[in-house]
Amino acid sequence: GAGRRQTFTRVILPAVAPALVTGFALAFARGVGEYGSVIFIAGNLPFRSEIAPLLIVQQLEQYNYAGATAIAATMLSASFAVLVAINLLQAWDRRRMAAL
């Protein structure tokens, strides 16, 4: 028979992988949009716990709309790239499972 590791990698992990990827995508999308709770928990220590949404707000408070737009566009592009990669991974897994 198969050992524990082989059972996990060949039976359990393939069965739960789509759910894990979907959960990661949802958590990532939610985490990118968080602002208030992160500020309360992490604080606002310069060069230690600054987050992108906080930098955007700081730029807006200084009327630096170009800087705020640049940070937001970078953040949006990175988030979009991660979510597209996750979507492609899920599509590849669906095609692979359909071929079995």
N, CA, C and O atoms as CSV, one atom per row, in Angstrom:
chain,resi,resn,atom,element,x,y,z
A,1,GLY,N,N,0.805,-1.186,0.000
A,1,GLY,CA,C,0.000,0.000,0.000
A,1,GLY,C,C,0.846,1.246,0.000
A,1,GLY,O,O,2.070,1.190,0.120
A,2,ALA,N,N,0.198,2.336,-0.132
A,2,ALA,CA,C,0.865,3.637,-0.162
A,2,ALA,C,C,1.140,4.124,1.251
A,2,ALA,O,O,0.384,3.842,2.181
A,3,GLY,N,N,2.225,4.851,1.394
A,3,GLY,CA,C,2.560,5.449,2.681
A,3,GLY,C,C,1.737,6.707,2.918
A,3,GLY,O,O,0.936,7.119,2.079
A,4,ARG,N,N,1.955,7.296,4.070
A,4,ARG,CA,C,1.186,8.497,4.429
A,4,ARG,C,C,1.492,9.666,3.489
A,4,ARG,O,O,0.581,10.362,3.041
A,5,ARG,N,N,2.754,9.873,3.199
A,5,ARG,CA,C,3.131,10.990,2.328
A,5,ARG,C,C,2.567,10.797,0.921
A,5,ARG,O,O,2.037,11.737,0.328
A,6,GLN,N,N,2.679,9.601,0.398
A,6,GLN,CA,C,2.169,9.328,-0.950
A,6,GLN,C,C,0.649,9.459,-0.992
A,6,GLN,O,O,0.097,9.970,-1.966
A,7,THR,N,N,-0.026,9.002,0.052
A,7,THR,CA,C,-1.484,9.149,0.121
A,7,THR,C,C,-1.868,10.627,0.126
A,7,THR,O,O,-2.812,11.041,-0.548
A,8,PHE,N,N,-1.117,11.415,0.902
A,8,PHE,CA,C,-1.418,12.841,0.983
A,8,PHE,C,C,-1.190,13.527,-0.362
A,8,PHE,O,O,-2.033,14.298,-0.819
A,9,THR,N,N,-0.042,13.245,-0.999
A,9,THR,CA,C,0.290,13.964,-2.230
A,9,THR,C,C,-0.495,13.488,-3.445
A,9,THR,O,O,-0.665,14.250,-4.397
A,10,ARG,N,N,-0.972,12.262,-3.437
A,10,ARG,CA,C,-1.665,11.743,-4.619
A,10,ARG,C,C,-3.183,11.688,-4.483
A,10,ARG,O,O,-3.893,11.604,-5.485
A,11,VAL,N,N,-3.685,11.733,-3.249
A,11,VAL,CA,C,-5.133,11.621,-3.061
A,11,VAL,C,C,-5.707,12.885,-2.427
A,11,VAL,O,O,-6.591,13.528,-2.994
A,12,ILE,N,N,-5.201,13.231,-1.257
A,12,ILE,CA,C,-5.803,14.324,-0.485
A,12,ILE,C,C,-5.500,15.687,-1.102
A,12,ILE,O,O,-6.411,16.484,-1.325
A,13,LEU,N,N,-4.232,15.957,-1.377
A,13,LEU,CA,C,-3.860,17.273,-1.901
A,13,LEU,C,C,-4.527,17.603,-3.238
A,13,LEU,O,O,-5.022,18.720,-3.389
A,14,PRO,N,N,-4.567,16.691,-4.216
A,14,PRO,CA,C,-5.283,17.022,-5.457
A,14,PRO,C,C,-6.777,17.285,-5.241
A,14,PRO,O,O,-7.384,18.065,-5.975
A,15,ALA,N,N,-7.358,16.642,-4.248
A,15,ALA,CA,C,-8.790,16.843,-4.000
A,15,ALA,C,C,-9.082,18.203,-3.377
A,15,ALA,O,O,-10.111,18.810,-3.673
A,16,VAL,N,N,-8.184,18.687,-2.515
A,16,VAL,CA,C,-8.445,19.950,-1.828
A,16,VAL,C,C,-7.736,21.146,-2.468
A,16,VAL,O,O,-7.973,22.285,-2.065
A,17,ALA,N,N,-6.874,20.908,-3.456
A,17,ALA,CA,C,-6.111,22.003,-4.067
A,17,ALA,C,C,-7.000,23.106,-4.654
A,17,ALA,O,O,-6.715,24.280,-4.422
A,18,PRO,N,N,-8.065,22.784,-5.405
A,18,PRO,CA,C,-8.903,23.878,-5.929
A,18,PRO,C,C,-9.519,24.740,-4.820
A,18,PRO,O,O,-9.608,25.960,-4.958
A,19,ALA,N,N,-9.934,24.116,-3.742
A,19,ALA,CA,C,-10.511,24.877,-2.632
A,19,ALA,C,C,-9.450,25.740,-1.955
A,19,ALA,O,O,-9.736,26.869,-1.556
A,20,LEU,N,N,-8.237,25.226,-1.823
A,20,LEU,CA,C,-7.161,26.011,-1.221
A,20,LEU,C,C,-6.807,27.219,-2.085
A,20,LEU,O,O,-6.593,28.313,-1.563
A,21,VAL,N,N,-6.745,27.029,-3.384
A,21,VAL,CA,C,-6.422,28.134,-4.291
A,21,VAL,C,C,-7.533,29.181,-4.269
A,21,VAL,O,O,-7.254,30.380,-4.251
A,22,THR,N,N,-8.777,28.740,-4.272
A,22,THR,CA,C,-9.899,29.678,-4.206
A,22,THR,C,C,-9.885,30.449,-2.891
A,22,THR,O,O,-10.107,31.659,-2.876
A,23,GLY,N,N,-9.628,29.758,-1.800
A,23,GLY,CA,C,-9.539,30.422,-0.497
A,23,GLY,C,C,-8.419,31.444,-0.459
A,23,GLY,O,O,-8.586,32.537,0.081
A,24,PHE,N,N,-7.273,31.089,-1.035
A,24,PHE,CA,C,-6.167,32.036,-1.098
A,24,PHE,C,C,-6.553,33.268,-1.911
A,24,PHE,O,O,-6.260,34.394,-1.509
A,25,ALA,N,N,-7.202,33.060,-3.042
A,25,ALA,CA,C,-7.596,34.186,-3.895
A,25,ALA,C,C,-8.574,35.108,-3.177
A,25,ALA,O,O,-8.438,36.330,-3.246
A,26,LEU,N,N,-9.546,34.539,-2.495
A,26,LEU,CA,C,-10.521,35.363,-1.773
A,26,LEU,C,C,-9.866,36.109,-0.616
A,26,LEU,O,O,-10.162,37.282,-0.388
A,27,ALA,N,N,-8.974,35.435,0.117
A,27,ALA,CA,C,-8.278,36.091,1.227
A,27,ALA,C,C,-7.368,37.204,0.710
A,27,ALA,O,O,-7.277,38.272,1.316
A,28,PHE,N,N,-6.699,36.951,-0.407
A,28,PHE,CA,C,-5.826,37.965,-0.988
A,28,PHE,C,C,-6.635,39.181,-1.431
A,28,PHE,O,O,-6.258,40.317,-1.144
A,29,ALA,N,N,-7.738,38.949,-2.124
A,29,ALA,CA,C,-8.571,40.057,-2.596
A,29,ALA,C,C,-9.121,40.863,-1.424
A,29,ALA,O,O,-9.186,42.091,-1.484
A,30,ARG,N,N,-9.508,40.182,-0.378
A,30,ARG,CA,C,-10.032,40.888,0.796
A,30,ARG,C,C,-8.923,41.668,1.498
A,30,ARG,O,O,-9.122,42.804,1.929
A,31,GLY,N,N,-7.760,41.042,1.602
A,31,GLY,CA,C,-6.642,41.685,2.290
A,31,GLY,C,C,-6.127,42.920,1.574
A,31,GLY,O,O,-5.695,43.872,2.224
A,32,VAL,N,N,-6.164,42.922,0.260
A,32,VAL,CA,C,-5.699,44.078,-0.504
A,32,VAL,C,C,-6.590,45.284,-0.227
A,32,VAL,O,O,-6.112,46.418,-0.203
A,33,GLY,N,N,-7.860,45.048,-0.022
A,33,GLY,CA,C,-8.801,46.138,0.188
A,33,GLY,C,C,-8.912,46.624,1.622
A,33,GLY,O,O,-9.543,47.650,1.874
A,34,GLU,N,N,-8.316,45.916,2.562
A,34,GLU,CA,C,-8.425,46.317,3.966
A,34,GLU,C,C,-7.625,47.587,4.227
A,34,GLU,O,O,-6.550,47.783,3.659
A,35,TYR,N,N,-8.146,48.427,5.070
A,35,TYR,CA,C,-7.438,49.651,5.428
A,35,TYR,C,C,-7.552,49.915,6.922
A,35,TYR,O,O,-6.544,49.980,7.626
A,36,GLY,N,N,-8.771,50.067,7.400
A,36,GLY,CA,C,-8.990,50.474,8.783
A,36,GLY,C,C,-8.432,49.512,9.808
A,36,GLY,O,O,-7.715,49.923,10.719
A,37,SER,N,N,-8.751,48.236,9.671
A,37,SER,CA,C,-8.301,47.273,10.678
A,37,SER,C,C,-6.786,47.144,10.689
A,37,SER,O,O,-6.194,46.946,11.750
A,38,VAL,N,N,-6.156,47.253,9.544
A,38,VAL,CA,C,-4.696,47.150,9.493
A,38,VAL,C,C,-4.053,48.347,10.175
A,38,VAL,O,O,-3.039,48.197,10.858
A,39,ILE,N,N,-4.618,49.511,10.003
A,39,ILE,CA,C,-4.075,50.703,10.653
A,39,ILE,C,C,-4.170,50.563,12.168
A,39,ILE,O,O,-3.232,50.911,12.885
A,40,PHE,N,N,-5.298,50.057,12.657
A,40,PHE,CA,C,-5.454,49.899,14.100
A,40,PHE,C,C,-4.521,48.838,14.660
A,40,PHE,O,O,-3.990,49.002,15.759
A,41,ILE,N,N,-4.316,47.766,13.933
A,41,ILE,CA,C,-3.490,46.666,14.432
A,41,ILE,C,C,-2.004,46.944,14.227
A,41,ILE,O,O,-1.220,46.815,15.167
A,42,ALA,N,N,-1.612,47.318,13.029
A,42,ALA,CA,C,-0.193,47.471,12.701
A,42,ALA,C,C,0.363,48.824,13.112
A,42,ALA,O,O,1.567,48.960,13.327
A,43,GLY,N,N,-0.476,49.798,13.219
A,43,GLY,CA,C,0.002,51.127,13.540
A,43,GLY,C,C,0.465,51.854,12.294
A,43,GLY,O,O,0.176,51.449,11.169
A,44,ASN,N,N,1.174,52.913,12.516
A,44,ASN,CA,C,1.646,53.733,11.407
A,44,ASN,C,C,3.070,54.179,11.705
A,44,ASN,O,O,3.340,55.373,11.842
A,45,LEU,N,N,3.962,53.231,11.802
A,45,LEU,CA,C,5.350,53.550,12.081
A,45,LEU,C,C,6.104,53.702,10.761
A,45,LEU,O,O,6.171,52.755,9.977
A,46,PRO,N,N,6.670,54.878,10.506
A,46,PRO,CA,C,7.366,55.091,9.234
A,46,PRO,C,C,8.484,54.068,9.016
A,46,PRO,O,O,9.270,53.789,9.922
A,47,PHE,N,N,8.542,53.526,7.827
A,47,PHE,CA,C,9.533,52.545,7.388
A,47,PHE,C,C,9.469,51.224,8.150
A,47,PHE,O,O,10.373,50.400,8.011
A,48,ARG,N,N,8.427,50.999,8.950
A,48,ARG,CA,C,8.266,49.724,9.648
A,48,ARG,C,C,6.939,49.067,9.329
A,48,ARG,O,O,6.902,47.893,8.960
A,49,SER,N,N,5.863,49.799,9.463
A,49,SER,CA,C,4.542,49.184,9.281
A,49,SER,C,C,3.655,49.979,8.334
A,49,SER,O,O,2.430,49.946,8.450
A,50,GLU,N,N,4.258,50.679,7.415
A,50,GLU,CA,C,3.454,51.415,6.444
A,50,GLU,C,C,2.893,50.443,5.415
A,50,GLU,O,O,3.564,49.491,5.014
A,51,ILE,N,N,1.672,50.689,4.999
A,51,ILE,CA,C,1.026,49.855,3.989
A,51,ILE,C,C,0.639,50.750,2.818
A,51,ILE,O,O,0.534,51.968,2.959
A,52,ALA,N,N,0.430,50.132,1.669
A,52,ALA,CA,C,0.143,50.906,0.459
A,52,ALA,C,C,-1.092,51.801,0.593
A,52,ALA,O,O,-1.024,52.965,0.200
A,53,PRO,N,N,-2.227,51.309,1.135
A,53,PRO,CA,C,-3.371,52.220,1.270
A,53,PRO,C,C,-3.068,53.439,2.145
A,53,PRO,O,O,-3.575,54.532,1.894
A,54,LEU,N,N,-2.243,53.244,3.167
A,54,LEU,CA,C,-1.873,54.372,4.017
A,54,LEU,C,C,-1.012,55.370,3.242
A,54,LEU,O,O,-1.178,56.581,3.387
A,55,LEU,N,N,-0.105,54.866,2.429
A,55,LEU,CA,C,0.713,55.763,1.608
A,55,LEU,C,C,-0.150,56.554,0.629
A,55,LEU,O,O,0.119,57.725,0.363
A,56,ILE,N,N,-1.176,55.917,0.100
A,56,ILE,CA,C,-2.086,56.613,-0.818
A,56,ILE,C,C,-2.798,57.747,-0.088
A,56,ILE,O,O,-2.888,58.862,-0.602
A,57,VAL,N,N,-3.302,57.463,1.108
A,57,VAL,CA,C,-3.995,58.496,1.889
A,57,VAL,C,C,-3.041,59.636,2.232
A,57,VAL,O,O,-3.419,60.805,2.153
A,58,GLN,N,N,-1.811,59.307,2.611
A,58,GLN,CA,C,-0.838,60.360,2.923
A,58,GLN,C,C,-0.563,61.241,1.707
A,58,GLN,O,O,-0.456,62.461,1.829
A,59,GLN,N,N,-0.451,60.622,0.544
A,59,GLN,CA,C,-0.224,61.405,-0.676
A,59,GLN,C,C,-1.423,62.303,-0.981
A,59,GLN,O,O,-1.259,63.445,-1.409
A,60,LEU,N,N,-2.623,61.777,-0.757
A,60,LEU,CA,C,-3.822,62.590,-0.994
A,60,LEU,C,C,-3.907,63.751,-0.011
A,60,LEU,O,O,-4.330,64.844,-0.385
A,61,GLU,N,N,-3.510,63.530,1.244
A,61,GLU,CA,C,-3.529,64.607,2.237
A,61,GLU,C,C,-2.545,65.716,1.881
A,61,GLU,O,O,-2.746,66.872,2.253
A,62,GLN,N,N,-1.486,65.364,1.163
A,62,GLN,CA,C,-0.491,66.354,0.744
A,62,GLN,C,C,-0.816,66.925,-0.644
A,62,GLN,O,O,-0.007,67.640,-1.234
A,63,TYR,N,N,-2.006,66.599,-1.153
A,63,TYR,CA,C,-2.465,67.047,-2.473
A,63,TYR,C,C,-1.522,66.592,-3.599
A,63,TYR,O,O,-1.395,67.261,-4.624
A,64,ASN,N,N,-0.873,65.455,-3.389
A,64,ASN,CA,C,-0.005,64.870,-4.420
A,64,ASN,C,C,-0.807,63.784,-5.130
A,64,ASN,O,O,-0.627,62.593,-4.879
A,65,TYR,N,N,-1.685,64.215,-6.012
A,65,TYR,CA,C,-2.573,63.275,-6.690
A,65,TYR,C,C,-1.815,62.352,-7.641
A,65,TYR,O,O,-2.196,61.196,-7.821
A,66,ALA,N,N,-0.752,62.858,-8.243
A,66,ALA,CA,C,0.036,62.011,-9.150
A,66,ALA,C,C,0.709,60.882,-8.376
A,66,ALA,O,O,0.730,59.741,-8.839
A,67,GLY,N,N,1.256,61.188,-7.208
A,67,GLY,CA,C,1.888,60.155,-6.384
A,67,GLY,C,C,0.887,59.127,-5.895
A,67,GLY,O,O,1.165,57.928,-5.905
A,68,ALA,N,N,-0.279,59.595,-5.467
A,68,ALA,CA,C,-1.325,58.675,-5.005
A,68,ALA,C,C,-1.798,57.787,-6.144
A,68,ALA,O,O,-2.041,56.595,-5.953
A,69,THR,N,N,-1.927,58.370,-7.326
A,69,THR,CA,C,-2.349,57.587,-8.489
A,69,THR,C,C,-1.303,56.547,-8.858
A,69,THR,O,O,-1.649,55.421,-9.213
A,70,ALA,N,N,-0.033,56.910,-8.778
A,70,ALA,CA,C,1.040,55.970,-9.111
A,70,ALA,C,C,1.052,54.786,-8.144
A,70,ALA,O,O,1.187,53.640,-8.571
A,71,ILE,N,N,0.912,55.054,-6.857
A,71,ILE,CA,C,0.885,53.971,-5.863
A,71,ILE,C,C,-0.339,53.089,-6.083
A,71,ILE,O,O,-0.242,51.863,-6.054
A,72,ALA,N,N,-1.489,53.720,-6.302
A,72,ALA,CA,C,-2.722,52.953,-6.504
A,72,ALA,C,C,-2.650,52.108,-7.771
A,72,ALA,O,O,-3.089,50.958,-7.775
A,73,ALA,N,N,-2.102,52.669,-8.843
A,73,ALA,CA,C,-1.992,51.914,-10.094
A,73,ALA,C,C,-1.041,50.732,-9.943
A,73,ALA,O,O,-1.301,49.653,-10.476
A,74,THR,N,N,0.049,50.929,-9.224
A,74,THR,CA,C,0.988,49.834,-8.970
A,74,THR,C,C,0.329,48.743,-8.147
A,74,THR,O,O,0.461,47.557,-8.448
A,75,MET,N,N,-0.377,49.149,-7.114
A,75,MET,CA,C,-1.073,48.184,-6.261
A,75,MET,C,C,-2.146,47.432,-7.052
A,75,MET,O,O,-2.288,46.217,-6.911
A,76,LEU,N,N,-2.888,48.145,-7.868
A,76,LEU,CA,C,-3.931,47.525,-8.681
A,76,LEU,C,C,-3.337,46.559,-9.702
A,76,LEU,O,O,-3.872,45.471,-9.913
A,77,SER,N,N,-2.242,46.951,-10.329
A,77,SER,CA,C,-1.593,46.083,-11.321
A,77,SER,C,C,-1.067,44.802,-10.683
A,77,SER,O,O,-1.236,43.714,-11.235
A,78,ALA,N,N,-0.432,44.930,-9.528
A,78,ALA,CA,C,0.088,43.747,-8.837
A,78,ALA,C,C,-1.050,42.825,-8.415
A,78,ALA,O,O,-0.952,41.608,-8.573
A,79,SER,N,N,-2.118,43.387,-7.888
A,79,SER,CA,C,-3.269,42.584,-7.473
A,79,SER,C,C,-3.901,41.883,-8.662
A,79,SER,O,O,-4.264,40.709,-8.580
A,80,PHE,N,N,-4.033,42.605,-9.769
A,80,PHE,CA,C,-4.610,42.020,-10.977
A,80,PHE,C,C,-3.746,40.875,-11.489
A,80,PHE,O,O,-4.270,39.840,-11.900
A,81,ALA,N,N,-2.429,41.053,-11.469
A,81,ALA,CA,C,-1.518,40.002,-11.941
A,81,ALA,C,C,-1.629,38.744,-11.083
A,81,ALA,O,O,-1.633,37.632,-11.609
A,82,VAL,N,N,-1.717,38.916,-9.771
A,82,VAL,CA,C,-1.842,37.755,-8.878
A,82,VAL,C,C,-3.163,37.041,-9.121
A,82,VAL,O,O,-3.195,35.813,-9.200
A,83,LEU,N,N,-4.245,37.785,-9.239
A,83,LEU,CA,C,-5.550,37.161,-9.445
A,83,LEU,C,C,-5.651,36.489,-10.817
A,83,LEU,O,O,-6.297,35.448,-10.936
A,84,VAL,N,N,-5.035,37.054,-11.846
A,84,VAL,CA,C,-5.012,36.398,-13.160
A,84,VAL,C,C,-4.209,35.106,-13.084
A,84,VAL,O,O,-4.603,34.090,-13.657
A,85,ALA,N,N,-3.083,35.144,-12.377
A,85,ALA,CA,C,-2.274,33.930,-12.223
A,85,ALA,C,C,-3.059,32.835,-11.506
A,85,ALA,O,O,-2.983,31.666,-11.884
A,86,ILE,N,N,-3.804,33.207,-10.481
A,86,ILE,CA,C,-4.619,32.226,-9.760
A,86,ILE,C,C,-5.708,31.675,-10.672
A,86,ILE,O,O,-5.978,30.474,-10.659
A,87,ASN,N,N,-6.333,32.542,-11.462
A,87,ASN,CA,C,-7.372,32.104,-12.394
A,87,ASN,C,C,-6.804,31.141,-13.432
A,87,ASN,O,O,-7.438,30.134,-13.748
A,88,LEU,N,N,-5.629,31.432,-13.960
A,88,LEU,CA,C,-4.986,30.542,-14.931
A,88,LEU,C,C,-4.631,29.202,-14.295
A,88,LEU,O,O,-4.769,28.154,-14.926
A,89,LEU,N,N,-4.178,29.240,-13.061
A,89,LEU,CA,C,-3.858,28.000,-12.346
A,89,LEU,C,C,-5.103,27.138,-12.159
A,89,LEU,O,O,-5.054,25.919,-12.323
A,90,GLN,N,N,-6.208,27.773,-11.817
A,90,GLN,CA,C,-7.454,27.021,-11.648
A,90,GLN,C,C,-7.940,26.456,-12.981
A,90,GLN,O,O,-8.422,25.324,-13.026
A,91,ALA,N,N,-7.824,27.219,-14.060
A,91,ALA,CA,C,-8.243,26.723,-15.379
A,91,ALA,C,C,-7.374,25.549,-15.812
A,91,ALA,O,O,-7.880,24.568,-16.358
A,92,TRP,N,N,-6.080,25.646,-15.573
A,92,TRP,CA,C,-5.173,24.544,-15.899
A,92,TRP,C,C,-5.541,23.295,-15.100
A,92,TRP,O,O,-5.539,22.189,-15.640
A,93,ASP,N,N,-5.857,23.470,-13.814
A,93,ASP,CA,C,-6.219,22.324,-12.978
A,93,ASP,C,C,-7.527,21.693,-13.447
A,93,ASP,O,O,-7.660,20.469,-13.435
A,94,ARG,N,N,-8.504,22.521,-13.865
A,94,ARG,CA,C,-9.765,21.976,-14.372
A,94,ARG,C,C,-9.547,21.158,-15.640
A,94,ARG,O,O,-10.116,20.077,-15.795
A,95,ARG,N,N,-8.712,21.682,-16.551
A,95,ARG,CA,C,-8.415,20.933,-17.779
A,95,ARG,C,C,-7.674,19.633,-17.473
A,95,ARG,O,O,-7.932,18.603,-18.095
A,96,ARG,N,N,-6.766,19.688,-16.524
A,96,ARG,CA,C,-6.006,18.497,-16.154
A,96,ARG,C,C,-6.912,17.445,-15.535
A,96,ARG,O,O,-6.775,16.258,-15.829
A,97,MET,N,N,-7.832,17.871,-14.684
A,97,MET,CA,C,-8.742,16.924,-14.026
A,97,MET,C,C,-9.758,16.367,-15.024
A,97,MET,O,O,-10.174,15.216,-14.900
A,98,ALA,N,N,-10.163,17.171,-16.012
A,98,ALA,CA,C,-11.120,16.689,-17.013
A,98,ALA,C,C,-10.485,15.634,-17.917
A,98,ALA,O,O,-11.179,14.761,-18.438
A,99,ALA,N,N,-9.181,15.715,-18.098
A,99,ALA,CA,C,-8.486,14.756,-18.957
A,99,ALA,C,C,-8.313,13.400,-18.279
A,99,ALA,O,O,-8.066,12.395,-18.947
A,100,LEU,N,N,-8.441,13.371,-16.967
A,100,LEU,CA,C,-8.257,12.098,-16.244
A,100,LEU,C,C,-9.432,11.218,-16.371
A,100,LEU,O,O,-9.438,10.115,-15.824
